[in-house]
Amino acid sequence: MHEEISILGLILDASFVVQLVMLILLIASVVSWFLIFQRVSFYKASKAAQQVFEERFWSGMDLNRLYKESGARDSSGLESIFKAGFKEFNRLKQQEGMEPDAIMEGTQRSMRVALSRESERLDAHLPFLATVGSTSPYVGLFGTVWGIMNSFLGLAQEQQATLATVAPGISEALIATAMGLFAAIPAVVAYNRFSSNADSLYATYETFVEEFSSILHRNVHSSAGKSKADAS
């Protein structure tokens, strides 16, 4: 009797539709856990890279030196935004007749594009986790409803209904709901946590764009003032 009501036995004896629902939920759960571990590693690395770059940036290091060191490797996060802004700033500054405001406008536009790319990197795979978290319980419920429906259809053909005849069918149907919750709960928790991490990092990136823009704004207007003084 114990073997007949074991979870594995119930899964193997379930109808094709219920087994298909369980397989879909199992695949969704496996992919979700893979993405969870990948995102944990990504946010941890992004946070560490942000702290390292901020320490170097605010240490008083010459920006040209910092740019050359950053250009020698692939970068992301704050470093990527810095490289995009500083590269465009130097390019526009070297053009003759460029007004300081035009230089700053082009520089900020370049940093905003880099910021948008970083935002996409921060939010990558989160929609999948949100989808799994929101739909898995309903997919599992569909498998449960289908399994219970088949159980009652089979019960109608029995001369005498007993608990022994009803329990296996209902149990296998409820496994689908359990698997739906098993897939959904970690996905929802991870999505909420990762969304918070992404918002925190994005806010830091936005703050850096504003602070770096202020530094470059003072630089370009100071250079423009010196040029006017030399010309006079």
CORCORUR-V217059 format. One record per backbone hydrogen bond with DSSP energy under -0.5 kcal/mol. CO is the residue of the C=O (numbers start at 0). NH is the residue of the N-H. If there is no record, write none. Layout:
[[CO | NH] [CO | NH]]
//
This chain:
[[0 | 4] [2 | 5] [5 | 9] [6 | 10] [7 | 11] [8 | 12] [9 | 13] [10 | 13] [14 | 18] [15 | 19] [16 | 20] [17 | 21] [18 | 22] [19 | 23] [20 | 24] [21 | 25] [22 | 26] [23 | 27] [24 | 28] [25 | 29] [26 | 30] [27 | 31] [28 | 32] [29 | 33] [30 | 34] [31 | 35] [32 | 36] [33 | 37] [34 | 38] [35 | 39] [36 | 40] [37 | 41] [38 | 42] [39 | 43] [40 | 44] [41 | 45] [42 | 46] [43 | 47] [44 | 48] [45 | 49] [46 | 50] [47 | 51] [48 | 52] [49 | 53] [50 | 54] [51 | 55] [52 | 56] [53 | 57] [55 | 58] [55 | 60] [56 | 59] [61 | 65] [62 | 66] [63 | 67] [64 | 68] [65 | 69] [66 | 70] [67 | 71] [68 | 71] [69 | 72] [75 | 78] [76 | 80] [77 | 81] [78 | 82] [79 | 83] [80 | 84] [81 | 85] [82 | 86] [83 | 87] [84 | 88] [85 | 89] [86 | 90] [87 | 91] [88 | 92] [89 | 93] [91 | 94] [94 | 97] [98 | 102] [99 | 103] [100 | 104] [101 | 105] [102 | 106] [103 | 107] [104 | 108] [105 | 109] [106 | 110] [107 | 111] [108 | 112] [109 | 113] [110 | 114] [111 | 115] [112 | 116] [113 | 117] [114 | 118] [115 | 119] [116 | 120] [117 | 121] [118 | 122] [119 | 123] [120 | 123] [122 | 125] [122 | 126] [124 | 128] [125 | 129] [126 | 130] [127 | 131] [128 | 132] [129 | 133] [130 | 134] [131 | 135] [134 | 138] [135 | 139] [136 | 140] [137 | 141] [138 | 142] [139 | 143] [140 | 144] [141 | 145] [142 | 146] [143 | 147] [144 | 148] [145 | 149] [146 | 150] [147 | 151] [148 | 152] [149 | 153] [150 | 154] [151 | 155] [152 | 156] [153 | 156] [154 | 157] [161 | 165] [162 | 166] [163 | 167] [165 | 169] [166 | 170] [167 | 171] [168 | 172] [169 | 173] [170 | 174] [171 | 175] [172 | 175] [172 | 176] [173 | 177] [174 | 178] [175 | 179] [176 | 180] [177 | 181] [178 | 182] [179 | 183] [180 | 184] [181 | 185] [182 | 186] [183 | 187] [184 | 188] [185 | 189] [186 | 190] [187 | 191] [188 | 192] [189 | 193] [190 | 194] [191 | 195] [192 | 196] [193 | 197] [194 | 198] [195 | 199] [196 | 200] [197 | 201] [198 | 202] [199 | 203] [200 | 204] [201 | 205] [202 | 206] [203 | 207] [204 | 208] [205 | 209] [206 | 210] [207 | 211] [208 | 212] [209 | 213] [210 | 214] [211 | 215] [212 | 216] [213 | 217] [214 | 218] [215 | 219] [216 | 220] [217 | 221] [218 | 222] [219 | 223] [220 | 224] [221 | 225] [222 | 226] [223 | 227] [224 | 228] [225 | 229] [226 | 230] [227 | 231]]
//
